[in-house]
Amino acid sequence: MKQPKARRGAGIGRVFPVFFAAVLGLLLSGGCAEPVLPARYRPVPPELPAHWRRVLGSGAWRLVWIGKTGRLESAFVPRDAPLPDVEFPQGRQSMILAWPCWPERRLGAETMRPAGAIFPHDAHGGTITLTWEAGVEAYLFLLMAAVTSPAEDAAVLETAIPAKNRAWNFDWPRFRALLAGADIPETVREDPWRVDWPYVAQKTIVSGFDRRRIKVATVGYTALEITLPAGGPWFGPSPFSAVYDWRAGDRVTINAGQAVETLIAPGGQMRYGGGVWIWIAHDG
């Protein structure tokens, strides 16, 4: 049965104010502007590499991130404890790093290579996902950000460092795609921690990014022969490191630089650099 016109008109009259109020509410709340991001994020760490977990067990985490005020913040998270929520600068790129550590095995923070994430690209809802691959990006971000701070005088920054060369303006998604692409040497794709990232950061800040700098570091490296004090498996501090089935008494040649590096085995760790090495037994 056809409804009287008066009733149809009355229905529209009731709906229109509600619709208008909803639209007005969206406009007043910035509905046409950028979405409001969560204030806090829960970091989600990656699984440890299988050989780390098998030899070392689960570990603690040392978190380092650039917080909402632009300052560097940190937290130590004990073994098997949840990672704390963190805050980032709103409307600006930032980073977080998570170093796995085993204090009881004398493997403190920053011995191993970290996982990481770039904000806001790795944030989803109220979480930010850390990966081993993004650890390299976040580390480069930290090295670049250490030169300047967003809080510094803008005029000084303009004369000293071009805006595009600063960490918070850098094209991190493009850099991520570059690291995974065929334009990068295969040796770097296999383990990007073999690059001299402090050198890359310094040059990028001064003269801009150049992908030709993304190569395995060789300057200052020499062959170091070592008679192994313990059996393997042996592996380096990078999550992408090869695993070696060396046995106690084997004589191996290691490409060693001046900076101290680490090789890990079930019974302990070897620290080497500058042409010398020492063996540190793990307690227990």
C-alpha positions as CSV (number, residue, x, y, z in Angstrom):
1,M,0.0,0.0,0.0
2,K,1.4,3.4,-1.0
3,Q,2.5,5.6,2.0
4,P,1.1,9.1,2.4
5,K,3.5,11.8,1.3
6,A,3.4,13.5,4.7
7,R,4.9,10.4,6.3
8,R,7.7,10.2,3.7
9,G,8.5,13.8,4.2
10,A,8.6,13.4,7.9
11,G,11.0,10.5,7.6
12,I,13.5,12.6,5.6
13,G,13.2,15.4,8.0
14,R,14.2,13.1,10.9
15,V,17.1,11.5,9.0
16,F,18.7,14.7,7.5
17,P,19.7,16.4,10.8
18,V,21.3,13.2,11.9
19,F,23.2,12.9,8.6
20,F,24.2,16.5,8.7
21,A,25.5,16.2,12.3
22,A,27.6,13.2,11.4
23,V,29.3,15.0,8.5
24,L,29.8,18.1,10.6
25,G,31.4,15.9,13.3
26,L,33.8,14.4,10.8
27,L,34.8,17.8,9.5
28,L,35.4,19.2,13.0
29,S,37.4,16.1,14.0
30,G,39.6,16.3,11.0
31,G,37.9,13.6,9.0
32,C,39.4,15.0,5.8
33,A,42.9,15.4,7.2
34,E,45.5,12.8,7.9
35,P,44.3,10.0,10.2
36,V,45.1,10.2,13.8
37,L,47.7,7.6,14.7
38,P,47.8,5.7,18.0
39,A,49.8,7.3,20.7
40,R,51.6,4.1,21.8
41,Y,52.8,1.0,20.0
42,R,53.6,-2.5,21.2
43,P,56.8,-3.8,19.6
44,V,56.5,-7.3,18.1
45,P,59.9,-9.0,18.0
46,P,60.9,-11.5,15.4
47,E,61.7,-15.2,16.1
48,L,65.4,-15.8,16.9
49,P,67.4,-17.6,14.2
50,A,67.2,-21.3,14.8
51,H,70.9,-21.7,15.5
52,W,70.8,-18.9,18.0
53,R,67.9,-20.5,19.8
54,R,69.5,-23.9,19.7
55,V,72.9,-22.8,21.1
56,L,71.9,-19.9,23.3
57,G,68.3,-20.3,24.2
58,S,65.8,-17.5,24.5
59,G,67.4,-14.1,25.3
60,A,66.7,-10.7,26.8
61,W,66.2,-7.6,24.6
62,R,67.8,-4.1,24.7
63,L,65.4,-1.6,23.1
64,V,66.5,1.7,21.7
65,W,64.2,4.1,19.9
66,I,63.6,7.8,19.1
67,G,60.7,8.8,21.3
68,K,57.9,11.3,20.9
69,T,60.1,14.3,22.0
70,G,62.8,13.3,19.4
71,R,65.2,12.1,22.1
72,L,66.8,8.6,22.3
73,E,65.1,6.3,24.8
74,S,66.0,2.8,25.9
75,A,64.7,-0.1,27.9
76,F,66.1,-3.5,29.0
77,V,63.6,-6.4,28.7
78,P,64.4,-9.6,30.7
79,R,64.2,-13.0,29.1
80,D,60.6,-14.1,28.2
81,A,59.1,-10.7,29.4
82,P,56.8,-8.8,27.1
83,L,58.2,-5.8,25.3
84,P,56.9,-2.4,26.7
85,D,54.8,0.0,24.7
86,V,56.8,2.8,23.0
87,E,55.9,6.3,21.6
88,F,57.2,7.9,18.5
89,P,57.2,11.5,17.2
90,Q,53.8,12.2,15.5
91,G,54.0,13.2,11.8
92,R,57.7,12.3,11.5
93,Q,59.7,9.1,10.6
94,S,61.4,7.4,13.5
95,M,63.0,4.1,14.4
96,I,63.4,1.3,17.0
97,L,66.1,-1.2,17.4
98,A,66.1,-4.4,19.5
99,W,69.4,-6.1,20.4
100,P,69.1,-9.7,21.7
101,C,71.4,-10.4,24.6
102,W,72.4,-13.2,26.9
103,P,74.1,-11.6,30.0
104,E,74.6,-15.0,31.6
105,R,76.8,-16.0,28.6
106,R,78.7,-12.7,28.5
107,L,76.8,-11.6,25.3
108,G,75.7,-8.2,26.3
109,A,73.6,-5.6,24.4
110,E,75.1,-4.6,21.0
111,T,77.2,-7.7,20.7
112,M,74.7,-9.3,18.4
113,R,73.1,-7.5,15.4
114,P,69.7,-6.1,16.1
115,A,66.2,-6.4,14.7
116,G,64.4,-3.2,14.0
117,A,61.6,-1.2,12.4
118,I,61.0,2.2,10.8
119,F,58.0,4.2,12.0
120,P,55.4,4.6,10.6
121,H,56.1,2.2,7.8
122,D,56.2,-0.9,10.0
123,A,53.4,0.2,12.3
124,H,49.9,-1.5,12.0
125,G,47.2,-0.4,14.4
126,G,48.7,-0.4,17.9
127,T,51.7,-2.6,17.1
128,I,55.1,-2.1,15.3
129,T,56.6,-5.2,13.8
130,L,60.4,-5.7,14.2
131,T,62.3,-7.7,11.6
132,W,66.0,-8.7,11.2
133,E,66.0,-7.1,7.7
134,A,64.7,-3.8,9.0
135,G,67.4,-3.8,11.8
136,V,69.9,-2.6,9.2
137,E,67.6,0.3,8.1
138,A,66.9,1.3,11.7
139,Y,70.6,1.2,12.6
140,L,71.4,3.4,9.6
141,F,68.6,5.7,10.7
142,L,70.2,5.9,14.2
143,L,73.6,6.7,12.8
144,M,72.3,9.4,10.6
145,A,70.1,10.9,13.3
146,A,73.1,11.0,15.7
147,V,74.5,13.8,13.6
148,T,71.6,16.2,14.0
149,S,68.3,16.4,15.9
150,P,64.9,17.7,14.7
151,A,65.0,20.1,17.7
152,E,68.1,21.9,16.4
153,D,67.8,25.4,14.9
154,A,66.3,25.1,11.4
155,A,68.6,27.8,10.0
156,V,71.7,25.9,11.2
157,L,70.4,22.7,9.7
158,E,69.7,24.3,6.3
159,T,73.2,25.6,6.0
160,A,74.9,22.4,7.4
161,I,72.9,19.5,6.1
162,P,70.4,19.4,3.2
163,A,66.9,18.4,4.4
164,K,66.8,15.4,2.2
165,N,69.9,14.0,3.8
166,R,68.5,13.9,7.3
167,A,67.3,10.6,8.7
168,W,63.7,11.7,9.3
169,N,63.3,12.9,5.7
170,F,65.1,10.0,4.1
171,D,63.2,7.7,1.7
172,W,63.3,4.6,3.8
173,P,60.8,2.5,1.7
174,R,62.9,3.1,-1.4
175,F,66.1,2.2,0.5
176,R,64.4,-1.0,1.7
177,A,63.5,-1.9,-1.9
178,L,67.1,-1.2,-3.0
179,L,68.6,-3.5,-0.4
180,A,66.4,-6.3,-1.6
181,G,67.0,-5.7,-5.3
182,A,69.4,-7.0,-7.8
183,D,71.4,-3.7,-8.0
184,I,73.0,-4.6,-4.7
185,P,75.9,-7.1,-4.6
186,E,74.8,-10.6,-3.8
187,T,77.3,-10.7,-0.9
188,V,75.4,-7.8,0.7
189,R,72.0,-9.3,0.1
190,E,73.2,-12.5,1.8
191,D,74.3,-10.5,4.9
192,P,73.8,-6.7,4.8
193,W,75.7,-6.4,8.1
194,R,79.0,-6.8,6.2
195,V,78.6,-3.2,4.9
196,D,80.5,-0.4,6.7
197,W,77.2,1.4,7.8
198,P,78.9,4.2,9.8
199,Y,80.8,5.1,6.6
200,V,77.6,5.1,4.6
201,A,75.8,7.2,7.2
202,Q,78.6,9.8,7.3
203,K,78.8,10.1,3.5
204,T,75.0,10.2,3.1
205,I,74.7,13.1,5.6
206,V,77.5,15.1,3.9
207,S,76.9,14.5,0.2
208,G,73.7,12.5,-0.2
209,F,73.0,8.8,-0.7
210,D,74.9,6.8,-3.3
211,R,74.1,3.1,-3.7
212,R,77.6,2.4,-4.9
213,R,78.7,2.6,-1.2
214,I,76.5,-0.4,-0.4
215,K,79.2,-3.0,-0.6
216,V,81.1,-5.4,1.6
217,A,83.8,-3.6,3.7
218,T,87.3,-4.6,2.8
219,V,89.5,-1.7,3.8
220,G,91.7,-2.6,6.8
221,Y,90.9,-6.3,6.7
222,T,93.6,-9.0,6.8
223,A,93.7,-12.8,7.1
224,L,93.9,-14.0,10.7
225,E,94.7,-17.7,11.2
226,I,93.2,-19.3,14.4
227,T,93.4,-22.7,15.9
228,L,89.9,-23.3,17.3
229,P,89.7,-23.9,21.1
230,A,86.3,-25.6,20.9
231,G,83.9,-27.3,18.6
232,G,80.9,-25.8,16.8
233,P,78.5,-25.0,15.4
234,W,80.2,-21.6,15.0
235,F,78.4,-18.5,13.8
236,G,78.8,-14.7,13.8
237,P,76.7,-12.0,15.5
238,S,74.5,-11.4,12.4
239,P,71.2,-13.2,12.1
240,F,72.2,-13.8,8.5
241,S,75.6,-15.3,9.4
242,A,76.6,-18.6,7.9
243,V,76.9,-21.5,10.4
244,Y,80.2,-23.5,10.4
245,D,80.7,-27.0,11.6
246,W,84.3,-26.4,12.8
247,R,85.8,-28.8,15.3
248,A,88.2,-28.1,18.2
249,G,91.7,-28.0,16.9
250,D,90.7,-27.0,13.4
251,R,92.9,-24.2,11.9
252,V,90.7,-21.6,10.1
253,T,91.4,-18.3,8.4
254,I,89.2,-15.4,9.3
255,N,88.9,-12.1,7.5
256,A,89.5,-9.7,10.4
257,G,89.5,-5.9,10.6
258,Q,90.6,-3.5,13.3
259,A,87.3,-3.4,15.1
260,V,86.5,-6.2,17.5
261,E,84.2,-8.9,16.1
262,T,82.7,-12.0,17.7
263,L,82.3,-15.7,16.7
264,I,80.1,-17.8,18.9
265,A,80.1,-21.5,19.7
266,P,78.2,-23.6,22.3
267,G,81.1,-23.4,24.8
268,G,81.9,-19.7,24.5
269,Q,82.8,-16.9,22.2
270,M,85.9,-15.7,20.3
271,R,86.7,-12.0,20.2
272,Y,89.1,-11.0,17.4
273,G,90.4,-7.8,15.8
274,G,93.6,-6.0,15.1
275,G,95.4,-9.2,14.4
276,V,94.8,-10.8,17.8
277,W,92.0,-13.0,19.3
278,I,90.9,-14.3,22.7
279,W,88.6,-17.1,23.8
280,I,85.9,-16.4,26.4
281,A,84.3,-19.5,27.9
282,H,80.6,-19.3,28.7
283,D,79.7,-19.9,32.3
284,G,77.9,-23.2,32.9
